[in-house]
Amino acid sequence: MVLAFLAFSIVEWATWIAILVWAFDHGGLRSSSLIALVQLVPAALLAPVLAAWSGRRRPETALVAGYATQGIAFLGTGAALALDAPYPLSVGLACIGAVAITMTRPVHNTLLPRIARTASELTVGNAASGSAEALAVLLGPLACAALIRPLGPGGVVLVMGATCLSCAILTAGLRLDAGGATQRMEHRPHRLAGAILRHPAARTLTSLVTVEHVLVGTMDILLVALALDLLGLDVSGPALLNAALGVGGLIGAAATILLMVGTRVVPGILFGGLVCGVAFALTALSPTVVTAAALLTVSGAGKVFFDVSVRTLVQRALPEHLLTAVFGVMEALTMAAMALGSILVPALVEIAGTRGAFVVAGLLLPVAGLTMARPLLRLDTAAQVPADVRELLEHVPILCVLAPRVLDRLAIESARQSARRGTVVVRQGDRGDTFYVIRSGTAAVTVDSEPVRELGTGDWFGEVALLHDSPRTATVSAETDLELQVLGRDTFLAFVAHVPRAVEAADAHARGTYR
């Protein structure tokens, strides 16, 4: 899967640059901006639909379908460019490839938190993904630079189309274990955006990612202008400058592993955004290729540090059932933002010149980070795992069989509740909607008004009605003042109901095995 994702990322960069260079040769800066827009808008509109489609299927199936569609589309695009086919046909095929690309990254980003066992492993996994993407930012442009001279833009896209088909073959036999504890996402595309807009963390993080990709959209076009106009390089120049971003990305990914494991991630977001933006703004002021490449290396390092930090916060701060939806909508907003960035470039160049456009674009991300610093810090705090709750839950036999990362998520999503002495917490025959763990105090369990057992600190109740969708089988009353840790029905079922060992532990508890 990692090799396929790396190859996919290389294809994404190499084809993107090759098509931009082809457009620049046919009509200059405005032509490059136009073809970027024509590719990105359909991708932005269809990404939520494809995210909903992927959510209804096994992730392996979605990956194979995405790679295969990309391969076929890029083979067609490459042939059209090489044979000098009509412009609308070439652009249409390129659009299909751009749309297919939106299928892959959300599936990959959703799988990571399911595979990782702890928050630290999740950060390392995201850093590894960031390393693969950064390596692709290096290798993709280098591959484009090596192939574009002898084969032309069409030849580059043909080779990358064949690579995509190889990825489909590589992942065709893949079977992934998501750990059983997964949540069903909302499959209706028109509700995805609504679910995100209602969630404060999703709103903040998608807004920040949108601003970042406005900058990325301007980067792609401005680096073509920098290489071909300001620095006087040949057609391989834009690819080589993009490769400098990739070198920086590898450095940034390594830095996230060293500096972020087990720590808060918002400082990484703010620092990465500042470094990425300021270094890019200074690039156009550099007089030589060497200094421009050095600044782009710094910018690339900051960008990956920013990306890994944001992705980790998304996975920590949002509930599991929203992840696929959020990453799908983020993919749509990413494409839309890049389209907006590409549209802005000609206007910025007209107003401020090419060098001024670099400065304006570079300031976008630092300003956005500072503006959103306060809500980001609140999200970071809320995403920290409460150690006392984690310890309480890991001693519950129903829950201790779950992956450590899942226990972290349950600790975050659970809530505290109090019950005064004499209060009936659950009543026999009522519908169950909550699972309870006793933090302190004692409770009496009765069935048909007959005493059955007494519960104390660390004991739990309420699981039977949830797992079997049945009325409460007993009444639980507070003998003393109770402090409880509670999980709602949806959260409990999403994480527990599909894990056989957890269900077996619950059934054994109901039969009295633990008492």
N, C-alpha and C positions, 0 to 999 in steps of 0.2 A: 504494500500500500504506500509506503514511504517513497519507494523508487518511482512508482506511478505518479504520485503527487509532485515529486521533483520534476519528472519529465513533463507533466502537465504545465507546471509553472514556466519551464523553459519554452515550451510551445507558445504559451500566452504572450511572453515577451518578444520572442523572435518574430512571430506573425504580426504582432501589433506594430513593431518598428518597421518591418518590411512593407506593410501596407501604407504606413504613414510616409515612408520614403517614396513609394510608388506614386502616392497622391501628390507629394511635394514636387516631384519631377513633372507631373502633368499640369499643375496649376499653382504652385507656390504655397505660401503659408495658409491662405484662405482655403485652398483645396484640402490640405492636411486637416484643418479644423473641421471642414465639412464632412469628410469621410469618418473622422472620429465621432462626430455627432450622429451621423446616420447609423453607425454601428452601435453606439451606446444607448440611444433612446429606446429602440426595441428591446434591448437587453434589460434596461431598467424597468420597462413596463411588464415584461414577462417573468422576471426573476421571482416575484411572489407566487405566481402560478406554478412555476417549476418547483419552488420550495414546498408547496402544498402537495404536488405530485410525488416528490421525493419522500415526504413524510408518510405517505400511504404504502411505501414499499420498503423492502429491506435495503439498507444503505449500500450493500454490494451491488444490487440491481441498479440503483440510481447512479452509482459511479460508472459502471460499465456502459449504461445508456448514454451518459454524458460524454465519456471518452469516444464512444463509437460515433455519436452525432458530430462531435468536433472533428474527428478524423475525416469523415465523409465530406463535411462542409469545407474544410481546408484543402482537401484534395481538389474539390471543384473550384475553389477560389484560386488556388495556385495555377491550375490549368487555364482558367480564364485570364489571369494576369499574364501568363507566359505566352498565350496565343493571341493576346491583345483583343480579347472579346469585348463586346459592347459594355460600356461603363456601367449601366444599370445592372447587368447580369453579374459583373464582378463585385459590385457593392452589395447586391442582394445575397450572394453566397457568403461574403465576409460577415454580413449581419447574422446569418444563421450560425456561423462559428462563434461569434461574440455572444449570442444568446445561449448557446450550448455550454459555454464556459461558466455561466452563472449557476449551472447545476452542480458543479463539483465542489467548490470551496465551502458552501454552507453544510454539505454532508460531512466533509472532513472536519470542520470546526465543531459540529455537533457530536461527532464520535469521540473526540478527545476527552471531554469530561466524563464520558461513560467508561472509557478505558482506564483513565487515571484513577488510582486508589486514594490519593491524598491531594491536598491543595498544593503541596510542594511538587508532586509529580505532575500536576496539571500545569504549573508554571514551566517546568522543564519540558513538558510535551509541547507547549506553545512556543517555547524558545527553539525547540528542535524544528517545529514547523516554520518558524521565522527563519531559521538557518537554511532550510530547504528553499524557501521563497527567495532569500537573499542570494543563495548560490545560483538560483535560476535567474535573478536579476543580473548576475555576472555572466553566467554561461549562455543565457538566451541571447543577449546582445552580441556576445562574442561569436556564437554560432551564426547569428545573422550577418555579422561583419565578415566572417570567413566564407559564407555561402553567397552573399549578395553580389560580390564582384564576378565570380565565374558563372553563377546561375541566374542572377537578377532577382528582383523581389518575388516573382512567380515561383522560381525554383526554391527559394527559402520556404515559402508557404507549402509547396508540395512535400518537401522533406518533413516539415512539421506535421502535416496531415497524416503521413505514414507513421510518425511517432505516436500520434494520438491513437491510431488503430492498434499499435503495439501495446499501449496502456490498457486498452479494452481487453486485449487477449490476456495480458498479465493479471488483471483483476477478475477475469471471468470465473475462475475457480475459487475465489476468495470467500471464506465464511468467517464472519466476525461474531464474537460473543459480546453483546452489549451489556452483559451482567444481569440481565433480567429486569433490573430496576429502571425502567424507562417510562416516560409519560407520553401519552398520546397528544399530539399537537392538534390544534385547530386546522382542519384541512380546507376550509372555505377561504379562498384568497381574499375576498372582500372583507373578511373579518380579521385578517392578519394585522393590517395597519391599525385597526381599531384596538386590538389587544395591546399593541405596543404603545399607542398613544395614551392608553389608560395607565400604563406602568411607568412611574417616574424614572426608574433606573434605565429602562429601555429608551425613553424619550431623550434623556441626557446623552447616553452613549451613542445612539444613532445620530444625534445632531453633531456630536464631535467627529464621528467617522465621516459624516457628510462633508464637513468643512475640510477635513484632511484630503478627501478625494477631489475637491475643487482644486486644491493645490496640485495634486497628482495630475489632474487633467491639464493644467497649465504647464506643468513640468514636461509632459510628453511632447507638446508642441514647441515650447520654448527651447528645449534642448536640440531639436532639429534646426531651429533658426540659429542658435548659438554655434552649432558645429558647422553649418553650411554657409552662413552669412558672416558672423562676427569672427570666427576663428579660421575660416577658409579651408576646412577639411573636405575630403571627398565623401562619397556616399556612405562609406563605412563609419564616418565620424559620429553620427548620432548614436549608433550602436556602441561605439567605444566609450562615449560619455555615459551612457546608461550602464555600461559595465562597471564604471567607477562607483555608481550607486550600489551595485551588487557587492563590490568589495567592502564598502562601508557597512552594508547590511550584515555581512558575515561577522564583522567586528561587533556590531550592535547586538546581534543574537547571542554571541558569546558573553557579552557584558550582562545581558539579562539573566543568564544562568548564574553568573558569579554574584550579581548584586541584588537580585529580586527574590530568590527562593526563600519562602517563609516570611516575607516582609510585605508591607503595604505596597500597592502598585500605583497609586495616584502620583507620588513623586516621580516615578518613571514616566508617566504620561506627560506631566508638565515639563520635565527635563528633556525628554525625547522630542516633544513638539517644538521646544525652543531651539534646540540644536539643529533639527531638521530645517526649520524655516529660516533661521538667520544664516546658516551656511549656504542655503540655496540662494538667498537674496544677494549674498556677496559674490556668487559665482560669476555673474555677468560683468562684474567690475574687475575680474582678474585678466591680466593682459596676455597670458600664455595658456597653452593647453595643459601644461603640468599643474599650474595653480588652480585652473578650473577643475581638473580631475581630482585634485586634493580636496577642494571644498565640496565637491559632489560626494566624495568618499565620506566626509564628515556628515553631510546631510543624509546619506544613506544609512549611516549608523544610527543617527537620531530617529529616522523614520521607523526602522525595525524595532528599536527600543520602545517607541511610541506604540507601534502596532501590537507587539506582544503584550504590553501593559494593558492596553484597551481590551484586547481579546480575553485576557485572563480575568479582568474585572467583569466583563460581560458574563463569563461562565461562572464566576463566583457570586455575582449579585443577583442574577435572574433565576427564577424557578426553571426546573428542567423542561416543563411542558412548553415554555416559551422559546427555548433555545433555537430550535429549527426555524421557527417563525421569525425570530429576531435576525438570525444570520441570513435568512432568505430576503427579508426586507432590507437589511444592510447591504446585501449584494445589489439590490435594485437601486438603493440610494447611492451606492458607490458608482454605478454606471451613470446615473443621472447627474451626479456631482462632477464626474469626469467630463461628461458632455458639456455641462455648464462651464467648466474650466476651459475646455477647448474653444467654446464660443467666445469667452471673454478675452482670449489672447489677442485676436486682431484689434479689438477695441483698445485694450491696454497698450499695445504697441503703437497704435495710432495716437493715443493721448500722451504716453510717457516715453515712447521709444522702447526698443528691445530691452535695454539695460534697466530702465525704470519698471518695465513689466515684471522682471525678475524680482525686484525689491518689493513691489506691491504683493505679488503672489507669495513671496517668502514670509511676509508678515501675517498672513491669514491664520496659520496654525498657532503661533505663539499668542496672538490676541485671543483666539477662541479658547485656548487652554486657560489663560488667566481669567477670562470672563466666566468660565464654568468651574473654576477651582473649588468654590465652596460646595456646590452640589456633588462634585466628584469626591471630595473628602468625606462628605456624609455617606455616600455609597460605599466607599472604602471601609469606613467604620462599621457599617451595617453588615458588610460581607465577612467580617472577622468571625471565626467560629468561637462561640462562648465555651470555654474549657469546662466549666462546671456542668453545663447541659450535656456536652459531648460525653463526659465521664458518666453521667447518670444514664444516658441512653445506651452506652456500650455494655452496660451490665444487664440489660434486658435481653433474655434469650431470643425473643422474636427479632430483635434488631441487631444483636451482636454478630449474626451471620452475614450481615450486609457488608459490602465493601467499605473500607474506611472513609473514602470520599463521599459515599452515600450517607454515612453517619454524620459527616460534617454538614451536608446539606440539610439533613433532618434537624440537626441542632440549630441551624440558622432559621429554618422555617417553622420550628415549634414556638409555642407561646406559653407564658406563665398564666396560671389561673388560681384563684383562691376560693375556698369554700368554708363557711363558718360551721362551727360545731352544730350537728343536727340537720344539716342540709342534705337533701337527697341529690347526689351528683348524677346518677343514672337510675332510671326506673324500669323495672321489668315490664316488657311489652312495648316500650317506646321504640321509636326508630333511632338507630345509632348513627351519629355523625362525627364522633370524636373518640380518639384513643388517648388514654391517660396514663401517666407515670407519676407516682407519688414522690414529691421532693421531701416533704416532712409531714408528720402527723399520722393518724391511724383512721381506718375506715372499716365498716362492717359490711359483709356481703350476705344478702339473704335471698332465698329462692322460695317463692310462694309463702313469704313471711317467716320462713324458717331460717335460723342462722346457719351459715355454711362455713365461713372462715373470716379471719381478720387480716386486713392488709396494712402494711407499714411502709416506711421509707424504702424506696427502690422497687416496690411492687407496682404492678400495672394492671389495667383492666380496660375493657371496651373493645377488644380486638375481634371477638366472635361475630358481633352484629355487623361489623364492617366487612370482614372477609367473606361472610356468607350471605350478606345482604338480608339479614333476618332481624326480627325484633330483639331488643335486649333480653338476655336470658336470665338476668339477675338484677337485683336492686343493690346499689352501693351508696351507703350513707356515711357522712363524716362523723366519726366518734369524737374527734378533736378538731380544732381548726386545721384545715388542710392547705398545703401549698402543692400545686400540681403543675406538671409540664404536659402540654397537650398538643396533639397533632390532628389537624382536620381530616375529614374523610378522604378527600381527593388526594391530598399529599400522602397519607398513610397507604392508601391502596396503590398509588402510582409506584411507590418505592418497595412495597412489601408483597403485594398480591401475586406478583409474577416470579417470586423467588421461592422455589419449592421448599428449601430448608427453613425459611421463615414461616411459611404456612404450616409445615409439619410441627415446628416448635409451638405455634399458636394452638394447633389442635391438641397437642400433647398437654399443653397448659390447661386447656378446657377440660381434659379428662382427669386432671389432678396430678399429672406427672411431677410437677414442680412443687407440689404441696403434700 
